[in-house]
Every structure is written in structure tokens, then in C-alpha cells.
Amino acid sequence: MKTARTFIKRFKTATEKAEILDLFKKVSSMIDKLAKKGIIHKNNAANKKSKLAKHFNVKTQA
């Protein structure tokens, strides 16, 4: 869980599009794995991924 939080913070502060895309893929995968293992609820995982996707879209369009 702590690694995922670190990657989320890194994703939010990233500036280069290639780095943003790479981190988005990694973070999404991490969140899915946490939900599959039962560490976080599947709806919580879906909400986190949705918020990250919105953040991703804003950063890549700018």
C-alpha cells in the first residue's frame, strides 16, 4: 500500500507526458492488485483509478 501511495504522489507531480503515461499504467496496475488481494475494496480501487484518469487527462491535454 505504501508503494502505491508513493507512486500516486510521483504521478501527480510528474510533468513529462511519457513519464505520466508510464506512471499511470504502473499505478493502475498496483491499485488493481491491491483490490484483488483484498487490501482495499474494489469500489475504492475504482474511485482511485477514476480520479487518476481525470488527472491524467488534464495533464496530457495541457
C-alpha positions as a Markdown table, in Angstrom:
| # | Residue | x | y | z |
|---|---|---|---|---|
| 1 | Met | 0.0 | 0.0 | 0.0 |
| 2 | Lys | 2.8 | 2.4 | 0.9 |
| 3 | Thr | 4.5 | 1.9 | -2.5 |
| 4 | Ala | 1.2 | 2.6 | -4.3 |
| 5 | Arg | 0.8 | 5.9 | -2.3 |
| 6 | Thr | 4.4 | 6.9 | -3.3 |
| 7 | Phe | 3.7 | 6.2 | -7.0 |
| 8 | Ile | 0.5 | 8.2 | -6.8 |
| 9 | Lys | 2.3 | 11.2 | -5.4 |
| 10 | Arg | 5.0 | 10.8 | -8.1 |
| 11 | Phe | 2.3 | 10.6 | -10.7 |
| 12 | Lys | 0.6 | 13.8 | -9.6 |
| 13 | Thr | 3.9 | 15.7 | -9.6 |
| 14 | Ala | 5.2 | 14.4 | -13.0 |
| 15 | Thr | 5.5 | 16.9 | -15.8 |
| 16 | Glu | 6.6 | 14.9 | -18.9 |
| 17 | Lys | 4.0 | 13.2 | -20.9 |
| 18 | Ala | 6.0 | 9.9 | -21.4 |
| 19 | Glu | 6.6 | 9.8 | -17.6 |
| 20 | Ile | 2.9 | 10.5 | -16.9 |
| 21 | Leu | 1.8 | 7.7 | -19.2 |
| 22 | Asp | 4.2 | 5.2 | -17.7 |
| 23 | Leu | 3.3 | 6.1 | -14.1 |
| 24 | Phe | -0.4 | 5.9 | -14.9 |
| 25 | Lys | -0.1 | 2.4 | -16.1 |
| 26 | Lys | 2.0 | 1.3 | -13.1 |
| 27 | Val | -0.3 | 3.0 | -10.6 |
| 28 | Ser | -3.4 | 1.5 | -12.2 |
| 29 | Ser | -1.9 | -2.0 | -12.0 |
| 30 | Met | -0.9 | -1.5 | -8.4 |
| 31 | Ile | -4.4 | -0.4 | -7.4 |
| 32 | Asp | -5.9 | -3.4 | -9.2 |
| 33 | Lys | -3.5 | -5.8 | -7.4 |
| 34 | Leu | -4.4 | -4.2 | -4.0 |
| 35 | Ala | -8.1 | -4.7 | -4.7 |
| 36 | Lys | -7.6 | -8.3 | -5.9 |
| 37 | Lys | -5.7 | -9.1 | -2.7 |
| 38 | Gly | -8.5 | -7.5 | -0.6 |
| 39 | Ile | -6.3 | -4.8 | 0.9 |
| 40 | Ile | -8.6 | -2.1 | -0.5 |
| 41 | His | -12.3 | -2.6 | -1.5 |
| 42 | Lys | -13.0 | -2.9 | -5.2 |
| 43 | Asn | -15.1 | 0.2 | -5.3 |
| 44 | Asn | -12.4 | 2.2 | -3.5 |
| 45 | Ala | -10.0 | 1.0 | -6.2 |
| 46 | Ala | -12.4 | 2.0 | -8.9 |
| 47 | Asn | -12.8 | 5.5 | -7.4 |
| 48 | Lys | -9.0 | 5.9 | -7.1 |
| 49 | Lys | -8.5 | 4.9 | -10.7 |
| 50 | Ser | -11.2 | 7.2 | -11.9 |
| 51 | Lys | -9.7 | 10.2 | -10.1 |
| 52 | Leu | -6.3 | 9.3 | -11.5 |
| 53 | Ala | -7.7 | 9.0 | -15.0 |
| 54 | Lys | -9.2 | 12.5 | -14.7 |
| 55 | His | -5.9 | 13.8 | -13.5 |
| 56 | Phe | -4.2 | 12.0 | -16.4 |
| 57 | Asn | -6.5 | 13.6 | -19.0 |
| 58 | Val | -5.9 | 17.1 | -17.7 |
| 59 | Lys | -2.2 | 16.7 | -17.6 |
| 60 | Thr | -1.9 | 15.2 | -21.1 |
| 61 | Gln | -4.1 | 17.8 | -22.8 |
| 62 | Ala | -2.2 | 20.8 | -21.3 |
